[in-house]
Amino acid sequence: MAVRFVSYQGATALAGLAWERSPERLSEARLGVRWGKAFAALSDADHLGAASLLSALFGCLPELLKQQTVLTAYSDTASDLFFGALLSDGEPVLEEERVFESREALLTWVAGESTQNGLQAIVVSQELKGRISSEIPVYEFSASSEDHTPHMATGRGQRFNLGSFGAKQSTLLAGVLGVVTVGALCFVGWQYLSPKQPAQDVNKPAPVTVYTGRDEGAFLRSCAKAFEEAWPMGPGWSRAVSGCTGPGMMDVVGLPASVEPIAFQIYRLRPGWDVTIARKAAQVVLDAGQDRVGGTADTLIVSRKIEAPLVENLTPPAMGKGSQQTAQSVLEEAFLGKARSVRTVGESYEITQWGLIEDMTKTLETLEWLEVASLERRDGLVTAVVRPKQAIAVIKDHANPLSE
């Protein structure tokens, strides 16, 4: 969804902003809207100085709601404006704002979002008063406080000179990458056996069993760090999915199976954008960095390598927390007040939580008996699928089994 100018109370504001975590060492020259720990990048110099509609609406929230998780829905038929977004702890939820074509479409979105756990209030404009049916308290926007100043677009606008590329069209990839099937790590106690057993050497150290598995803490920390850094992208693209994956983990829809641990972002072409222009603009931005790029005609897949070293131990990994009911209780306690849901899926557990990927990884890192099978973020909702930690067991026939 493209950022657009809208009319709000006789003034011009920006709607449809895509909020993300504000990058470290964010340049003052970079064009965008800055709001606490959130940042919405902009590419059009015409946006400079315009206020964020969501920030203007934040000033109209009842004071008791400003630090809660709130769904905002604003409808103004006269201005043809139908807007929805989420706020949490006084800042935007890190996802894209919604701008709808009709009041009915906005109401449908509100009805779906109001079923999510963790939502504390719904605030609506006068047009929507009485049209929201929910167990969650519904409030109406009040008059903005006199001392409230909306967050505005700052920085220095830059324009892409697409004429400098010449007439020959180029694409970032040719086709879809081949899929490589990677077997999951499993706890298998297998041995290397030879047809003939050599005579025992009384001076030779006894063979030992070594258990090899992924350093889960290092994987989680490296994944979180990848998203603390900026992911530059040209105009015309909207982030659909982000996350981390690696060998032995579940497949990600639209992403080839990974032969190494990576953090990734999948972008979709915004409606109405010319794919050739959008790809050339993205190429200008991406060529300046080290990220790898893939995708199809209307999709860009951007990835960067993360750390997930293998570690060896002389003891097997802890095999869970007893029964599935006990394990789920442990997870529910660990994510108390944080998770939207914790449920059993086969022999694994699915956890959903609003916020950043690092909000999920910080808690998972404390659960040493688990490993991550899937970690994705869509529309501000982080979903992790976890399972009891696994490893490969190998018998090594030498004195220092952990040195090789």
N, C-alpha and C positions, 0 to 999 in steps of 0.2 A: 504494500500500500504506500503510495507516494505521499510525501509531506505536502500539505496544501495550505493556502491562506484561507481563513474563514472569518466571518464577521461575528464579533461578540460584543454586545452592548455598544454598538456604534464604532468599535475599534477593530483593527485587523490583528489576528492572532494565528499561530501555527498549530495545526492538528495533524495527527498521523505520524508523530515522531517515534523513532525506534530507540528506546532507552537501553543502554548497556552500562556495564561498570566503567566508571571513569578511569582511563588508563593512567598508570604511574607516569609522572613527568609529562603530563599533558601540556603541549605547547599552547601558549596564550594566543598564538596566531591561528590555531586550528579552529575552523568555523563550526559552531555548534551551540547547543544549549547546555549549560552546566547547572546541575542541581544536586548539591551535596555529593554523594558518592556516585551519582548517576550522570551520564553524558549522552546526548543525542546528537550524532554527527549530521551535518548539513553540507550540501555541495553547491548550493545556488547562492551567489553573492546577494541576490535580492532579499534573502531571508534575514540578512544582517540587521539587528536592532528590533526584530519582531518578537513579541512575547509568546511564550508557550501558553496555549489555551488551558492545558491541565494545571499549570501553575496559577493561572488566574482563577480557575475554579477552586483550587486548594484554599485560596484566601476567602472563599465563601462557605467553607465547611464549618459546621458547628465546632466550637473550640475543643469539646471533649473527644472529637473524632480525629483530630489532626495527627495523633500518634498511633492510631489503630490501622488495621487492614480494611480498606474501604473500597467498594466498587462505586465509581461515579458514572452517571448516565445523564447526558445533557441533550435535550431536544428543543429545537427552535425552528418550527415549520416555516416561519416567515423568512428566515435566513437560509432555509434548506440545510440545516446543520443537525446531524444526528451522531453524537460522539459518545464513546465509552472508553474507560481506562481504569486501572487499579493503582491504588496508593497504599504504601505500608511504611509505618514509622516516619511519616513526614516526607517521604520521597516517592518517586514513581517506582512501581514494580518494573523489573528489568525485562521488558517485552515491548512489543509494538502497540501503540495506541490504535483504537478502532474508529474509523469514520464510515458510517453506513449510508446507504442510499435512501432509506426510509425509516420512519419511526417504528414500523412493525419489525424491521430487521434488527433495530436496536433493542427492542423489547424481547425478541427471541434470544439475542445474545445475553441479555441480563438474566433471563430465566435459566439459561444453561449455566452461567457463571455462579448464580446464587446457590447452586447445589454443592459447591465446593466447600470442603472443610477449611477452617481457618479464617473465613470471611466474617468480619464483625459488624459491618454496617453497609447499607446501600444509601447513597445520596443522589437525589434526582432533581431535575428542573421542574418548574410548575406544571408544564405540559404532561409530565409523566405521573404526577401525583394521583394516587388512587388506582393506577394501572399496574402496579407491581404487587404480586401475590407471593409472599415469602415469609418463612419463619424468622428470617434475619430482620432486625429493626430497619425501617426505611425512614430516611429524613429528607428534608427539602433544603436545597441551597439557600443560605441566608445572604444578606448584603455583605459585600466584601469589607473587611476592616480597613480603616483609613490608613493604617501604617503598613499595609501589605503591598509589596512591590513584586510583580511577577518576574520569574526568571526569563531572560531574553537571550536571543541568539547573539553571541559575541565571537570575536576572532577576525580573521581576514579571509574573504571569499576568494576562491580560485576557480577559474573556468578551464575546461579541457579544450584544447585547440585540436579538434579531430582532423582538421584539414592537413595537419602536418604529417599524418600517417600515410598519405598517398591513397591512390584508388584501390590498390590491391587489398582485398579483405583477408584477414587472418583470424584464426580461432585459437583458443587457448589449449585445445586438445583435439585429437582426431579419434572420435569413438570412445567407447567405454573401456576402461581398463579390464583386463582379464581377471576372472575370479580365481583366487587361489584358496583351496580348501585346506584349512589348518585344523588338525586334530586337537581336541581339548586335553589339557593336562588331567590325568586321572591318577588315583591312588592305587597302584597296581603291583607292588612287590615282585617284580620280575627279575630274573637272573640271566647272566650270560653263562651258558653251559657248553662245554666241549665234549665230543664223543668219548675222549679218554681223559681220565683224571690223572694228572701227574703225581708222582710220589710226593708225600708230604715232606716239607723241609722244616725241621724242628726249629730252625732259626728264623723262619719267615713269619712276619706278623700275621695274625689271624685276619681273614677278610671281615670287612664291616659293611653295614648297610648305610648308604647315604641318601638323604631325601632332598630332592631339588624342586624348588618352586619359586614363584615370583615374589619379590620383595614388595608386598602389598602397600606398606607405608610409603615407600619411595614412589610407587606408581601413583598413589593418591595425591601426594604432595606435588609431584611433577605435573599432574593433570591440573590441579588447582592453579599452580603458578602460570601455566600456559594461558589461562583465561584472565590473569591479572594484567597481562600485557595487551597492547592494542592489536586489533585485527583489521587493518585498513581494507576498505572496499570502495570501489567506485559507485557512482549513482546508478539507479535502475535495478538494484538487487535488494532482496529482503531475506534476512536470515530465517531459515525454517527450523533447522536442528543444529545443535552443537553438542559436543561430548568428547569422551575419550574411549578408545578401544585398543585391542591388541590381540596377539595370537591366543587362541583358546577361549575367546570371549564370544558372546552371541553376535550374530550378523546385525548390521545396521542397514535399514532399508535405504537403498540408493547409494550405498558405499561399498566398494569392493572389499572382500575379506582382507584383513590387514596381516602382513607378515612381520610387522614391528609395531611397538606401541606408539600411538599417535593421538594428538588432540585434533579435532576437526570441526569445521563449520560448513554446513550445506546451505547454499543461497538459492533462492528461486527468483526468476525474472518477474519484476513487478508488471501488472497489467498495463498495457498501453505503451510500454517501452520497446523500442526497436532493438532486437537482440544484437545486431552488428555494432550499433553505437554503444550499447551497454557493455559489450565484451571489450571493445577497444578502450573504453574508459576504465574498466576494471584492470585491463592489462597495464595501463599507465601506472596504476597504484601498486599492483602486485609485482611488477618487474623490479621495483625498487627494494623489495624484501627477499627473504629466503624461503617463504612459504611455498609449498608444492600445490599445484592447481590441477584439478581434473573436472569431470562433469560431462553433461550432454548439451543439447541445443539451448535449453532454457534453464539449465542448472549449473552452478559452479560449486565444486567441492574443494575447499581450501584446508590443507592439513600441515601440521608441523610435528616433528619427532619429539617424543617425551621419554623420560627415563623409567625403566621398569626392569632393573637387573635381576638375574636369577641368583638365588642364594642356596647354599647347601647346609644341611643340618644333620646331626647324628640321631635326632629324635623326630618321629613323625609329627605332622601338624595336628593340633587339637581337633578332634572330630566332632565339632559342633558343641551344642549345649544340651545334650540328651534328646528328648522327644521334640517333635516340631512345635508342640504347644509351648514347651519350655523355651525353646529358641525364639519363638515369636514374642513371648512375654519379655525376654531380655531385650529384643529389638524395640518393642513398644516403650519400655522403660528408658532406653538410651535416647529415643527420639521424642520423648514426652514433651509436648509444647512446641515441637518443631515440625513434625511430619503431618502431612495431610492424610496419609493412610499407610498402614503396614499390613501386608497380607501374605499368605502362603500361596505360592504358585508351583505346583509339583513338589520337587525337592528343594526349591529355592524360595526366596522371599523378595517381594517387591515393595519398595519404599518410595513414596512420592512426597515432595516437599517444595513449597514455593520459595523462590529465591535464586541464589547463585549456585554454581556447581561446587564452589568451595564450602558453602554452607553444608552441603551433603558430605563432602570428603572429610571435613573436620571430625564429624561424629563417627563416620565409618572407620577412621584411623584408630579410634579407641577400641574397636572390636577386633582384636587380633585373631580370632578364630574364623573370621570371614574373609572371603575374596570376592571381588566384583566381577560379575558376568556381563553386566551392561550398565552404562552410565550415559544418559542423554538429557538434554534440556530443550523443551519446546514451549514457546509462549510463556516463559517464566516459570514453568513447572519442571522440576528436576525429578527424573525417575531413575532409581538404581535397582538392579536385580542382583542379589547377593546369594552366596551359597557357602557351605562349610569349606574352609581352606583345603586345597588339594595339592598333591605333590607326586613326583615320580620317584620311586624307590629303586636304587641300583646298588648291587653288591660290588664293592671295590676291593681289589686284592693288593693293597699296598699300605705302607705304614702311616702315611699322611693323607688320608682320603679327602680332606677338605682343601688341600693345597693345589689341586689340579682343576 
